């Protein structure tokens, strides 16, 4: 029995070694799923080096709060209190902010006290009511076509990540805590630019970050596993100077640095003061905002908080009773904390979803007070990193159903973010087919210059 057990263990080890050899042949790094040097990587560097437009960056990082499913513009940043019950339901009150003349929904009292730090776009529009397509357009600035374009986070990772000397202990593009799932974030750029998705829940102790904290496995056991594998893996000693094995060993070392080094400390909220954690809110969203602050503090260029639950076809107002206080507490604490730590000037905060919700409430069964998808007119919050605070861009009509002043497209929004990050919005993107591909499709005439 013991012999059989040992044989099974050795087979597992042999499989691990074989997997390592396969990884070498594929040219992959294990720790972050990053590609080793390749013709595509060289092409990317060539395009970056050939960029003629040198834009001075005002921002170093972006925190994107992705309200997955689409939040209602009326219930958040563009209230219409006089539109009546069929449009407002029970959320029919507004609150003055700390900026004269700007009102938001009364369900967001803490954010009302932070309005001097953010601007509101009340005229976002793309006219798309399907989740997948709207998400793609809002994340890339492109209409769907023969090429799958990379998301904002992947583009920032390309221009501000490892190819540009990024030395952070955490990958340059991080998603808290679940992948967005509506589109391929890296597009044609490939797996090197996919986000590091943390998994886990930062409101739990410990925060079980994928690849850093192994559920049910102690640190001691994890280190013992590594030692056992090294003792049994004699293959690399046969050709000790093999360059590919050296790269893989470096990858393994970096993986363990993630698990036991500075990266782990970034995700460990236990060293934050109790009053700070309480200020953000002890729910998953609030603690994700706190982790995002810690990540940009450590120099991570792009962080997405994937905050789902906003697809409210049914019982919309019951859901808003939970979601709006969480959003209010977490986002307001993040803005204040970034400001207090002198990080807001160098950190863009983007809050919005793929579209808004239908202004008119669907009271009839089976919706029972729900709101549908609405891409015709919706709102986005922008703060920091060169975006001015205390401003409103655009205007909707009396029911929030149409843009009546200064329409803003996803391309306008994304191009403005790129520009503040020091990325030429009119530049090119590398691709495996060597095609002449623009970063964004238009000419940049609609950029948000009034708040930049």
C-alpha positions as CSV (number, residue, x, y, z in Angstrom):
1,X,0.0,0.0,0.0
2,X,2.8,2.4,0.9
3,X,4.6,1.6,-2.3
4,X,1.4,2.3,-4.3
5,X,1.0,5.6,-2.4
6,X,4.6,6.6,-3.2
7,X,4.2,5.7,-6.8
8,X,1.1,7.9,-7.1
9,X,3.0,10.8,-5.4
10,X,5.9,10.3,-7.8
11,X,3.5,10.3,-10.8
12,X,2.1,13.6,-9.5
13,X,5.6,15.1,-9.2
14,X,6.5,13.7,-12.7
15,X,3.3,15.4,-14.0
16,X,4.4,18.7,-12.4
17,X,7.8,18.4,-14.0
18,X,6.3,17.5,-17.4
19,X,4.0,20.5,-17.0
20,X,7.0,22.7,-16.4
21,X,8.6,21.4,-19.6
22,X,5.4,22.1,-21.6
23,X,5.3,25.6,-20.2
24,X,8.9,26.1,-21.5
25,X,7.9,24.9,-24.9
26,X,4.9,27.2,-24.9
27,X,7.0,30.1,-23.8
28,X,4.8,30.9,-20.8
29,X,5.5,32.2,-17.4
30,X,3.6,30.6,-14.7
31,X,3.2,33.2,-12.0
32,X,1.1,35.8,-13.7
33,X,0.4,33.9,-17.0
34,X,2.8,36.3,-18.7
35,X,4.4,35.7,-22.1
36,X,8.1,35.4,-22.4
37,X,9.8,37.6,-25.0
38,X,8.2,37.0,-28.4
39,X,7.9,38.7,-31.8
40,X,4.6,40.2,-30.6
41,X,6.4,41.7,-27.5
42,X,9.1,43.1,-29.8
43,X,6.5,44.6,-32.1
44,X,4.8,46.3,-29.1
45,X,8.0,47.8,-28.0
46,X,8.7,49.0,-31.5
47,X,5.4,50.8,-31.7
48,X,5.9,52.3,-28.3
49,X,9.3,53.6,-29.3
50,X,8.0,55.0,-32.6
51,X,5.3,57.0,-30.9
52,X,5.9,60.6,-32.0
53,X,3.5,62.4,-29.7
54,X,4.9,62.8,-26.2
55,X,2.1,63.5,-23.8
56,X,3.0,64.5,-20.3
57,X,1.1,62.2,-17.9
58,X,-0.8,63.8,-15.1
59,X,-2.1,60.5,-13.7
60,X,-0.1,57.5,-12.6
61,X,-3.0,55.1,-11.9
62,X,-6.7,54.4,-12.6
63,X,-9.2,52.9,-10.2
64,X,-12.2,51.8,-12.2
65,X,-15.4,51.1,-10.2
66,X,-17.3,49.0,-12.7
67,X,-21.0,48.9,-11.7
68,X,-21.7,45.6,-13.5
69,X,-25.2,45.5,-15.0
70,X,-25.7,49.3,-15.3
71,X,-26.8,51.7,-12.6
72,X,-29.8,54.0,-12.9
73,X,-28.8,57.5,-13.7
74,X,-31.9,58.9,-11.9
75,X,-31.2,57.0,-8.7
76,X,-27.6,58.2,-8.6
77,X,-26.0,61.2,-10.3
78,X,-28.8,62.7,-12.4
79,X,-31.9,62.7,-10.3
80,X,-35.2,64.0,-11.7
81,X,-37.3,64.7,-8.6
82,X,-40.2,66.4,-10.5
83,X,-40.7,63.6,-13.0
84,X,-43.1,61.7,-10.7
85,X,-43.5,58.2,-9.3
86,X,-43.4,56.5,-12.7
87,X,-39.8,57.7,-13.1
88,X,-38.5,58.1,-9.5
89,X,-40.4,55.6,-7.5
90,X,-39.4,56.0,-3.8
91,X,-36.1,57.6,-4.7
92,X,-37.6,61.0,-5.5
93,X,-35.5,63.3,-3.3
94,X,-32.3,65.1,-4.1
95,X,-29.5,66.4,-1.8
96,X,-27.4,69.5,-2.3
97,X,-23.7,68.7,-2.6
98,X,-20.8,70.7,-1.2
99,X,-20.6,72.4,-4.6
100,X,-23.3,75.0,-5.1
101,X,-25.7,74.1,-7.9
102,X,-24.9,70.4,-8.1
103,X,-27.5,68.0,-6.7
104,X,-27.4,64.2,-6.6
105,X,-29.9,61.6,-5.4
106,X,-30.5,61.9,-1.6
107,X,-29.6,58.3,-1.2
108,X,-25.9,59.3,-1.6
109,X,-25.4,61.8,1.3
110,X,-21.7,60.9,1.9
111,X,-20.8,61.4,-1.8
112,X,-22.7,64.7,-1.7
113,X,-19.9,66.0,0.7
114,X,-17.2,64.9,-1.8
115,X,-18.6,66.7,-5.0
116,X,-15.7,69.1,-5.0
117,X,-13.4,66.1,-5.8
118,X,-15.4,64.7,-8.8
119,X,-17.1,65.7,-12.0
120,X,-20.3,64.1,-13.3
121,X,-21.0,63.3,-16.9
122,X,-24.7,63.3,-17.4
123,X,-24.7,62.8,-21.1
124,X,-23.0,59.5,-21.7
125,X,-24.5,57.8,-24.8
126,X,-24.0,54.9,-27.1
127,X,-27.5,53.6,-27.7
128,X,-26.7,50.0,-27.0
129,X,-28.9,47.9,-24.7
130,X,-27.1,44.6,-24.7
131,X,-24.8,43.8,-21.9
132,X,-22.0,42.2,-23.9
133,X,-21.8,44.8,-26.7
134,X,-22.3,47.8,-24.3
135,X,-19.5,46.5,-22.0
136,X,-17.2,46.0,-24.9
137,X,-17.8,49.5,-26.3
138,X,-17.5,51.2,-22.8
139,X,-14.3,49.3,-22.1
140,X,-12.6,49.7,-25.5
141,X,-14.1,52.7,-27.3
142,X,-14.7,50.5,-30.4
143,X,-17.7,49.0,-32.0
144,X,-17.6,45.2,-32.4
145,X,-15.8,44.1,-35.6
146,X,-13.3,41.7,-37.0
147,X,-10.7,42.6,-34.3
148,X,-11.3,42.2,-30.6
149,X,-9.8,45.3,-29.1
150,X,-8.2,45.4,-25.7
151,X,-9.9,47.0,-22.7
152,X,-8.6,50.3,-21.0
153,X,-6.9,48.2,-18.4
154,X,-5.0,46.1,-20.9
155,X,-3.9,49.2,-22.9
156,X,-2.7,50.9,-19.7
157,X,-0.8,47.7,-18.9
158,X,0.8,47.7,-22.3
159,X,1.9,51.4,-22.1
160,X,2.6,51.6,-18.4
161,X,3.4,48.1,-17.4
162,X,6.4,45.8,-17.7
163,X,7.4,47.0,-21.1
164,X,7.8,50.5,-19.7
165,X,9.9,49.6,-16.7
166,X,7.1,48.8,-14.2
167,X,8.8,47.1,-11.2
168,X,5.8,46.5,-9.0
169,X,5.4,43.3,-7.0
170,X,1.8,43.0,-8.2
171,X,0.8,42.7,-11.9
172,X,0.0,46.1,-13.5
173,X,-3.6,45.3,-14.1
174,X,-5.6,43.9,-11.2
175,X,-9.4,43.1,-10.9
176,X,-11.1,42.9,-7.6
177,X,-12.5,40.3,-7.0
178,X,-14.2,38.5,-9.9
179,X,-13.5,38.8,-13.7
180,X,-15.9,41.0,-15.5
181,X,-16.9,38.2,-17.9
182,X,-18.7,40.2,-20.6
183,X,-15.7,40.5,-22.9
184,X,-12.0,39.5,-23.4
185,X,-10.1,42.2,-21.5
186,X,-6.8,41.7,-23.3
187,X,-8.3,41.4,-26.8
188,X,-5.8,40.8,-29.5
189,X,-2.9,41.9,-27.2
190,X,-3.0,38.4,-25.7
191,X,-2.6,36.8,-22.3
192,X,0.3,38.9,-21.2
193,X,-2.1,41.8,-20.8
194,X,-5.0,39.9,-19.1
195,X,-5.7,41.2,-15.6
196,X,-4.7,39.5,-12.4
197,X,-8.1,38.6,-10.9
198,X,-7.8,38.3,-7.1
199,X,-10.8,36.1,-6.3
200,X,-11.5,35.9,-2.6
201,X,-13.3,38.5,-0.5
202,X,-11.4,41.3,1.2
203,X,-14.1,41.6,3.9
204,X,-13.0,38.1,5.1
205,X,-10.0,37.2,7.1
206,X,-7.8,36.2,5.5
207,X,-8.4,37.7,2.1
208,X,-7.8,34.6,0.0
209,X,-6.1,36.2,-3.0
210,X,-5.7,33.7,-5.9
211,X,-2.1,32.5,-6.1
212,X,-1.2,34.2,-2.8
213,X,-3.4,32.6,-0.2
214,X,-4.2,28.9,-0.8
215,X,-7.5,28.0,0.9
216,X,-7.0,25.4,3.6
217,X,-3.2,25.2,3.1
218,X,-0.9,26.7,5.7
219,X,2.2,28.6,4.8
220,X,4.4,25.9,6.3
221,X,2.7,23.2,4.2
222,X,3.0,25.3,1.1
223,X,6.8,25.8,1.7
224,X,7.2,22.1,2.4
225,X,5.5,21.3,-0.9
226,X,8.0,23.5,-2.7
227,X,10.9,21.9,-1.0
228,X,9.6,18.4,-1.8
229,X,9.2,19.3,-5.5
230,X,12.7,20.7,-5.7
231,X,14.2,17.6,-4.1
232,X,12.4,15.3,-6.6
233,X,12.9,17.5,-9.6
234,X,16.4,16.4,-10.8
235,X,15.7,17.1,-14.5
236,X,16.9,20.7,-14.3
237,X,20.2,19.7,-12.8
238,X,21.0,17.6,-15.9
239,X,21.2,20.8,-17.9
240,X,21.9,23.4,-15.2
241,X,22.7,26.3,-17.6
242,X,19.6,26.0,-19.7
243,X,18.3,29.6,-20.3
244,X,14.6,28.5,-20.4
245,X,14.9,26.8,-17.1
246,X,16.5,29.9,-15.6
247,X,13.5,31.9,-16.8
248,X,11.1,29.4,-15.3
249,X,13.0,29.3,-12.0
250,X,12.8,33.1,-11.9
251,X,9.1,32.9,-12.5
252,X,8.8,30.4,-9.7
253,X,10.7,32.7,-7.4
254,X,8.5,35.6,-8.3
255,X,5.4,33.5,-7.6
256,X,6.7,32.7,-4.1
257,X,7.5,36.4,-3.6
258,X,3.8,37.0,-4.4
259,X,2.8,34.4,-1.8
260,X,5.1,35.4,1.0
261,X,6.6,38.8,0.2
262,X,5.6,42.4,-0.3
263,X,2.6,41.6,-2.5
264,X,1.0,39.6,0.2
265,X,1.4,42.6,2.5
266,X,-0.5,44.9,0.1
267,X,-3.5,42.6,0.1
268,X,-3.4,42.1,3.9
269,X,-5.8,44.6,5.5
270,X,-5.1,43.5,9.0
271,X,-2.5,46.3,9.4
272,X,-5.1,49.0,8.6
273,X,-6.6,50.8,11.5
274,X,-10.0,49.6,12.5
275,X,-11.6,53.1,12.1
276,X,-10.2,53.2,8.5
277,X,-11.8,49.9,7.6
278,X,-15.0,50.9,9.3
279,X,-15.1,54.2,7.3
280,X,-15.0,52.2,4.0
281,X,-17.7,49.8,5.2
282,X,-17.1,46.2,6.2
283,X,-18.9,44.8,3.1
284,X,-17.0,43.4,0.1
285,X,-17.3,46.6,-2.0
286,X,-16.0,48.9,0.8
287,X,-13.0,46.7,1.6
288,X,-12.3,46.3,-2.2
289,X,-12.1,50.1,-2.3
290,X,-9.6,50.0,0.5
291,X,-7.5,47.4,-1.3
292,X,-7.6,49.5,-4.5
293,X,-6.2,52.4,-2.6
294,X,-3.4,50.2,-1.3
295,X,-2.7,49.0,-4.8
296,X,-2.3,52.4,-6.3
297,X,-0.3,53.4,-3.3
298,X,2.1,50.6,-4.3
299,X,2.2,51.9,-7.9
300,X,-0.2,49.6,-9.7
301,X,-1.3,51.4,-12.9
302,X,-4.8,50.0,-13.3
303,X,-7.2,48.5,-10.8
304,X,-10.8,47.5,-11.5
305,X,-13.4,46.9,-8.8
306,X,-16.0,44.7,-10.4
307,X,-19.0,45.6,-8.3
308,X,-21.9,43.5,-9.6
309,X,-25.6,43.4,-8.8
310,X,-26.8,46.5,-10.7
311,X,-28.8,44.6,-13.4
312,X,-32.1,45.3,-11.7
313,X,-34.9,44.1,-14.0
314,X,-37.0,43.1,-11.0
315,X,-37.6,44.7,-7.6
316,X,-35.2,47.5,-8.4
317,X,-35.8,49.7,-5.4
318,X,-35.4,46.9,-2.9
319,X,-31.9,46.2,-4.4
320,X,-31.1,50.0,-4.4
321,X,-31.8,50.1,-0.7
322,X,-28.8,47.8,-0.3
323,X,-26.5,48.9,-3.1
324,X,-26.7,52.7,-2.8
325,X,-25.5,52.9,0.8
326,X,-22.6,50.5,0.0
327,X,-21.6,52.6,-3.0
328,X,-22.0,55.8,-1.0
329,X,-19.8,54.7,1.9
330,X,-17.1,52.9,-0.1
331,X,-16.6,55.5,-2.9
332,X,-16.8,58.5,-0.6
333,X,-14.2,57.0,1.7
334,X,-12.0,56.2,-1.2
335,X,-12.1,59.7,-2.5
336,X,-11.4,61.2,0.9
337,X,-8.6,58.7,1.6
338,X,-6.9,59.3,-1.7
339,X,-7.1,63.1,-1.1
340,X,-5.7,62.8,2.4
341,X,-2.8,60.7,1.2
342,X,-2.0,63.1,-1.7
343,X,-2.9,60.4,-4.2
344,X,-6.0,61.9,-5.8
345,X,-4.0,64.2,-8.1
346,X,-2.2,61.2,-9.6
347,X,-5.1,58.7,-9.5
348,X,-8.1,58.7,-11.8
349,X,-11.3,57.3,-10.3
350,X,-13.9,56.2,-12.9
351,X,-17.3,55.0,-11.7
352,X,-20.0,53.8,-14.0
353,X,-21.4,50.7,-15.8
354,X,-22.0,49.6,-19.4
355,X,-25.2,51.7,-19.6
356,X,-28.0,53.2,-17.4
357,X,-31.5,51.9,-16.7
358,X,-34.8,52.8,-18.2
359,X,-36.0,56.1,-16.8
360,X,-39.6,54.9,-16.6
361,X,-40.1,52.2,-14.0
362,X,-41.7,48.9,-15.1
363,X,-44.3,48.4,-12.4
364,X,-46.2,45.6,-14.0
365,X,-45.5,41.9,-13.3
366,X,-43.2,40.1,-13.7
367,X,-40.9,43.2,-13.1
368,X,-42.7,44.5,-10.0
369,X,-40.9,47.8,-10.1
370,X,-37.9,47.1,-12.2
371,X,-35.7,49.1,-14.6
372,X,-34.5,47.7,-18.0
373,X,-31.2,48.4,-20.0
374,X,-30.8,51.9,-21.3
375,X,-27.8,53.0,-23.4
376,X,-29.4,56.2,-24.8
377,X,-28.5,58.5,-21.9
378,X,-26.7,57.6,-18.6
379,X,-24.1,59.0,-16.1
380,X,-20.5,58.5,-15.1
381,X,-18.4,59.9,-12.2
382,X,-14.8,61.0,-12.8
383,X,-12.3,62.2,-10.3
384,X,-8.6,62.8,-9.8
385,X,-5.6,62.4,-12.0
386,X,-6.1,65.7,-13.8
387,X,-9.9,65.7,-14.0
388,X,-11.3,68.7,-12.3
389,X,-13.8,68.4,-9.4
390,X,-17.1,70.2,-8.8
391,X,-18.2,70.2,-12.5
392,X,-21.1,68.7,-14.5
393,X,-20.6,67.8,-18.2
394,X,-23.7,67.5,-20.4
395,X,-27.4,67.5,-19.7
396,X,-30.3,65.2,-20.1
397,X,-34.0,66.0,-20.5
398,X,-36.6,66.3,-17.7
399,X,-36.9,62.5,-17.5
400,X,-33.3,61.5,-18.0
401,X,-34.2,59.7,-21.2
402,X,-32.4,61.8,-23.8
403,X,-29.2,63.8,-24.1
404,X,-30.0,67.5,-24.7
405,X,-26.6,69.0,-24.3
406,X,-23.0,67.8,-25.0
407,X,-23.3,64.1,-25.8
408,X,-20.2,62.1,-24.6
409,X,-19.3,58.8,-26.3
410,X,-17.3,56.0,-24.8
411,X,-14.4,57.0,-27.1
412,X,-14.5,60.5,-25.7
413,X,-14.3,59.2,-22.2
414,X,-11.6,56.7,-22.8
415,X,-9.5,59.0,-24.9
416,X,-9.5,61.6,-22.1
417,X,-8.3,59.0,-19.6
418,X,-5.5,57.8,-22.0
419,X,-4.4,61.4,-22.5
420,X,-4.2,62.1,-18.7
421,X,-2.2,58.8,-18.4
422,X,0.3,60.1,-20.9
423,X,-0.9,57.7,-23.6
424,X,-1.5,59.1,-27.1
425,X,-5.2,58.4,-27.9
426,X,-4.4,58.8,-31.6
427,X,-1.5,56.3,-31.5
428,X,-1.3,52.8,-32.7
429,X,-1.7,49.3,-31.2
430,X,0.5,46.3,-31.9
431,X,-1.2,43.2,-33.2
432,X,0.0,39.7,-34.3
433,X,-1.1,40.3,-38.0
434,X,0.9,43.5,-38.3
435,X,-2.1,45.5,-39.2
436,X,-2.3,49.3,-39.0
437,X,-4.5,49.6,-35.9
438,X,-5.5,52.8,-34.2
439,X,-5.8,52.9,-30.4
440,X,-9.2,54.6,-30.8
441,X,-11.4,55.0,-33.9
442,X,-12.0,58.8,-34.1
443,X,-10.2,62.1,-34.1
444,X,-10.5,63.0,-30.4
445,X,-12.7,66.1,-31.0
446,X,-15.1,65.0,-28.2
447,X,-12.5,64.7,-25.5
448,X,-13.5,66.1,-22.1
449,X,-11.3,69.2,-22.3
450,X,-13.7,71.2,-20.1
451,X,-12.8,69.1,-17.1
452,X,-9.1,68.3,-17.9
